[in-house]
Amino acid sequence: MSDGEGTVAGADEAVADDALLVLTAMLLTPSRFPSVLGDDYVAACGALALEPYEEGYGLVLGQDGAGARWTVVVEDASQVAVAIAAWDCGMEHDLSPDERSMVCALPGWPMDLAVSVPGVPDPHDPDTGGEGPAPLTPPDADAWGPAQRRLGADEIAAQWPAWREQIDDSQFPQPGAAGEPRNGADVERGSDTQADAARDTGAIPERSTEENRENGTSRPHRHPGVRRALSEAAAYTMDPPPPGRIRSSYASAGARTLRVDGPGWSMVAKTDDIALFLLDEEPGTVIPVGRGASLPGLLTALDGLALHDT
């Protein structure tokens, strides 16, 4: 889990039904939020009926003494960030948010957890008597839609080397081939950017996520969904989208990993490398796009607009 799993606070003690035993926590900030909730920070807050404050929130996931799942929203995002950093380093850290920082407690969890509290009943949704919001539930792993598409992009971003090594660069059309942009200045040319970026799609045909990890190559082609996504991504450089729609994180010296989302598509890219696209219309499919002439400038421009996470 990207946001870390913590030790269970007080799991070896008798616990009242209304006490929360913390299992993990996540940040809900403009630069870092659970993609399962939405394409951007505003949408993610809206999914939890929260105001999209610039300072953001922390999400604390746990069980009560009866085993029920709860997601507690706290205002002290910095406290949650410290806990996540400690857990990511393999250190124990007791996350016990002050009641004064608690915004609300929502039934359920927005995503599956691989851990549970020992000594209490198995995780289950609390019985709220039909009052309040419906319990949060993870997306159906057997279905495909926006949430699954964004989670897939998150996995690719977290495991970039494993995915990148499956791509044969020799299959990408070379810049200057028929229909390809002829120079690298496209991102500087105003409205022409969208058309140029859309043409720069030397994509390998669809392969499922499972097949991508195995083997196989296919002849290059241009996918209309990728052309649309590239055009919309280029439009972000002229009309910036809501906070969190473009996110950037450290990859290596001189390079960043970009996570960009739009209506029906997600992109993962390294600023010094290629881009990988997932589309709502192509279930379980990862479509690579080569550097070409326009992509480098587009990625640089998007990184300049992105909210940076470390």
Buried (B, 14 or more C-beta within 10 A) or exposed (E): BEBBBBBBBBBEEEBEEEBBBBBBBBBBBBBBBBBBBBBBBBBBBBBBEBEBBEEBBBBBBBBBBBBBBBBBBBBBBEBBBBBBEBBEEEEEBEBEBEEEBBBBBBBBBBBEBEEBBEBBEEBEBBEEEEEEEEBBBBBEEEEBEBBBBBBBBBBBBEEBEEBBEBBEEEBBBEBEEEEBBEEBBBBEEEEBBBBBBBBBBBBBBBBEBEBBBEEEEEEBBBBEBBBBBBBBBBBBBEEEBBBBBBBBBEBEEEBBBBBBBBEBBBBBBBBBBBBBBBBBEBBBBBBBBBBBBBBBBBBBBBBEBBBEBE
